[in-house]
Amino acid sequence: MATTPQWVMIGGEGPESYNQHSSYQGALLEAAKEKMNETISAKLSLDLISGRFTVADFGCASGPNSFVAVQNIIDAVEDKYRKATGQNPAENIEFQVLFNDSTTNDFNTLFQALPAGRRYYSAGVPGSFFGRVLPRHSFHIGVISYAFHFTSENPKGITDRDSPLWNRDIHCTGFNEAVKKAYLDQYSADTKNLLDARAEEIIPGGLMLLFGSGCVVSGSWLCCLWLFIVVVLVLCIIHIKQLKK
């Protein structure tokens, strides 16, 4: 079970809350929607779309972007099913959405804001997504929206003034190679743990959608552009497990 400390968005609806400062993340979802629809249409096996269909949002925060992300996924799945079978998905599919975030996340605000008329059942899953939070083969489509860039903790030595790894600024700009390597090593380890965990939890043939931002040129922060990235992992998560053997 995952207990790793994790950064938490400010809850509630106050002026400093995540809900009042997440329009950029919402724009990211809208920009990536078409590519996501294409991916689900092309990559998701029709055999998986029947009975209960589970979507998991890892790093859901307190809304409202999480609701947009999962609804976009559900719409795309229903559209694929409708076009392929000519049947009404509402008659044959029950959707379940699992909202995951740290144990200190503001789940109260999240669930109080659940959309009226939603076409899915919902449940909260507390715990850090850098480790296992679900049983094996729990979800068909997983999504991490604008949370993939976080690390589970600061690299060791970064905040120690006597360490060659000390990063004196609030942002990682003008850093030396030691600082760069420390962040890279931490991020690499966290990413491996995250993907290993999802490899256990995803249903074979399912999809993992990652929405985030990145840099055009590695290490060149002046040339850093915010990009809308959709990374699709289809079955290859299972391959990650095989590489470990």
C-alpha positions in Angstrom: 0.0 0.0 0.0 1.3 3.4 -0.9 2.2 5.7 2.0 4.8 8.0 0.4 4.4 11.7 1.3 3.0 13.7 -1.6 2.5 17.3 -2.5 -1.1 18.3 -2.0 -3.1 21.1 -3.7 -4.8 23.7 -1.5 -8.4 22.5 -0.9 -11.7 24.3 -0.5 -13.0 27.1 -2.7 -11.0 30.0 -1.2 -9.0 32.6 -3.1 -5.8 30.5 -2.8 -7.4 27.1 -3.5 -6.5 24.9 -6.4 -10.1 25.2 -7.7 -9.6 28.9 -8.2 -6.2 28.5 -9.9 -6.5 25.6 -12.2 -7.7 27.1 -15.5 -4.4 26.4 -17.2 -4.7 22.7 -16.4 -8.3 22.8 -17.7 -7.0 24.3 -21.0 -4.6 21.5 -21.2 -7.4 18.9 -21.1 -9.3 20.7 -23.8 -6.3 21.0 -26.0 -5.6 17.3 -25.6 -9.2 16.1 -26.0 -9.1 15.4 -29.7 -5.9 13.4 -29.5 -7.3 11.5 -26.5 -10.4 10.6 -28.5 -8.4 9.4 -31.4 -6.3 7.2 -29.1 -9.2 5.6 -27.4 -10.9 5.0 -30.7 -7.8 3.4 -32.2 -6.2 1.6 -29.3 -8.9 0.5 -26.8 -10.2 -3.0 -27.5 -13.9 -3.3 -28.0 -13.9 -6.5 -26.0 -13.1 -4.5 -22.9 -16.2 -2.2 -23.3 -19.0 -4.2 -21.7 -20.5 -4.7 -18.2 -18.5 -2.6 -15.7 -15.9 -0.2 -17.1 -13.6 1.5 -14.7 -11.7 4.8 -15.1 -9.1 5.8 -12.6 -7.9 9.4 -12.1 -4.5 9.4 -10.3 -3.8 12.8 -8.7 -7.4 14.1 -8.9 -6.9 17.0 -6.5 -10.3 18.6 -5.5 -11.8 19.2 -8.9 -13.2 20.5 -11.2 -10.7 19.4 -13.8 -10.8 15.8 -12.7 -14.5 15.7 -13.6 -13.7 17.0 -17.1 -10.9 14.5 -17.6 -13.0 11.4 -16.6 -16.1 12.7 -18.5 -14.0 13.2 -21.7 -12.8 9.6 -21.3 -16.3 8.2 -20.8 -17.7 10.2 -23.8 -14.9 8.7 -26.0 -15.5 5.2 -24.8 -19.3 5.5 -25.3 -18.7 6.9 -28.8 -16.5 4.0 -29.8 -19.0 1.5 -28.5 -21.9 3.2 -30.2 -20.2 3.4 -33.6 -18.9 -0.2 -33.4 -22.1 -1.9 -32.2 -24.9 0.4 -33.1 -26.2 0.0 -29.5 -26.9 2.4 -26.7 -23.9 2.2 -24.2 -26.2 3.3 -21.4 -28.0 0.0 -21.7 -25.0 -2.2 -21.5 -22.2 -0.4 -19.7 -21.9 0.8 -16.1 -19.1 3.2 -15.5 -17.1 3.4 -12.3 -14.7 6.2 -11.6 -11.9 5.9 -9.0 -10.6 9.3 -7.7 -7.1 8.9 -6.3 -4.9 11.4 -4.5 -2.9 11.8 -1.3 -4.5 10.9 2.0 -4.5 14.7 2.9 -6.3 15.7 -0.3 -9.5 17.6 0.0 -11.9 14.8 -1.0 -14.8 16.5 0.7 -14.7 19.4 -1.7 -14.2 17.0 -4.6 -17.3 14.8 -3.8 -19.5 17.8 -2.9 -18.9 19.1 -6.4 -19.7 15.8 -8.2 -21.6 16.8 -11.4 -25.4 16.4 -11.3 -26.6 13.9 -13.8 -23.2 12.1 -14.1 -23.3 8.7 -15.8 -20.9 6.9 -13.4 -20.5 5.6 -9.9 -17.7 7.1 -7.9 -15.3 6.2 -5.1 -12.2 7.8 -3.5 -8.9 6.0 -3.3 -6.5 7.7 -0.9 -2.8 7.1 -1.2 0.3 8.2 -3.2 0.3 7.2 -6.8 4.0 6.5 -6.6 3.0 3.1 -5.2 0.2 0.6 -5.4 -3.2 2.0 -4.4 -5.5 -0.6 -6.1 -5.7 -4.4 -6.4 -4.4 -6.0 -9.5 -6.4 -5.6 -12.7 -8.6 -2.8 -11.3 -9.1 -0.3 -14.1 -9.5 -0.2 -17.9 -8.3 3.4 -18.5 -6.1 5.4 -16.1 -5.3 9.1 -16.4 -2.8 11.4 -14.8 -3.6 14.9 -15.7 -0.9 17.6 -15.0 0.5 15.7 -12.0 3.1 13.6 -13.8 5.8 16.2 -13.3 5.7 15.9 -9.5 8.3 14.0 -7.5 7.6 12.1 -4.3 10.1 14.1 -2.4 12.9 16.6 -2.8 16.2 15.1 -3.9 18.5 14.6 -0.9 20.9 17.5 -0.4 19.0 20.0 -2.4 18.0 22.1 0.7 21.4 21.6 2.5 23.4 24.8 2.2 26.6 22.8 2.8 25.9 20.3 0.1 27.1 20.6 -3.5 23.5 19.8 -4.5 22.1 22.9 -2.8 19.6 24.6 -5.1 19.3 28.2 -3.7 16.4 29.3 -5.8 12.7 28.5 -5.7 13.0 27.3 -9.3 15.6 25.0 -10.8 17.3 27.6 -13.0 21.0 28.2 -13.5 21.7 25.0 -11.6 24.9 23.0 -11.7 25.3 19.5 -13.1 25.0 18.0 -9.6 21.6 19.6 -9.0 20.4 18.5 -12.5 21.5 14.9 -11.9 19.8 14.9 -8.4 16.5 15.9 -9.8 16.8 13.6 -12.8 17.7 10.6 -10.6 14.7 11.4 -8.3 12.3 11.8 -11.2 13.5 8.6 -12.9 13.1 6.6 -9.7 9.6 8.0 -9.1 8.5 7.4 -12.7 9.6 3.8 -12.5 7.7 3.3 -9.3 4.6 4.9 -10.7 4.6 2.9 -13.8 5.4 -0.4 -12.0 2.4 0.2 -9.8 0.1 1.0 -12.7 1.4 -2.1 -14.5 -0.1 -4.2 -11.6 -3.3 -2.3 -11.4 -4.3 -2.0 -15.1 -6.5 -4.5 -16.8 -4.5 -6.2 -19.7 -5.3 -4.3 -22.9 -6.2 -1.1 -21.0 -4.8 2.4 -21.6 -2.9 4.8 -19.4 -3.2 8.4 -20.4 -0.6 11.0 -19.2 -1.2 14.7 -19.7 1.5 17.1 -18.9 4.1 19.6 -19.9 7.8 19.3 -20.9 10.8 21.0 -22.5 11.7 21.1 -26.1 15.4 21.0 -25.3 16.7 19.1 -22.3 18.5 21.3 -19.9 17.8 24.5 -21.8 15.4 26.3 -19.6 15.4 29.5 -21.7 14.1 27.4 -24.5 11.6 25.6 -22.4 8.1 25.7 -23.9 4.9 24.3 -22.2 3.7 21.5 -24.4 0.5 19.5 -24.3 1.6 15.9 -24.2 -0.5 12.8 -24.4 1.5 9.6 -23.7 -0.3 6.4 -24.3 0.8 3.2 -22.8 -1.1 0.2 -24.3 -0.1 -3.1 -22.9 3.5 -1.9 -22.8 3.1 -1.4 -19.1 2.9 -5.1 -18.9 6.1 -5.1 -20.9 7.8 -3.0 -18.2 7.1 -5.8 -15.7 8.7 -8.3 -18.1 11.8 -6.2 -18.4 12.3 -6.4 -14.7 12.5 -10.2 -14.8 
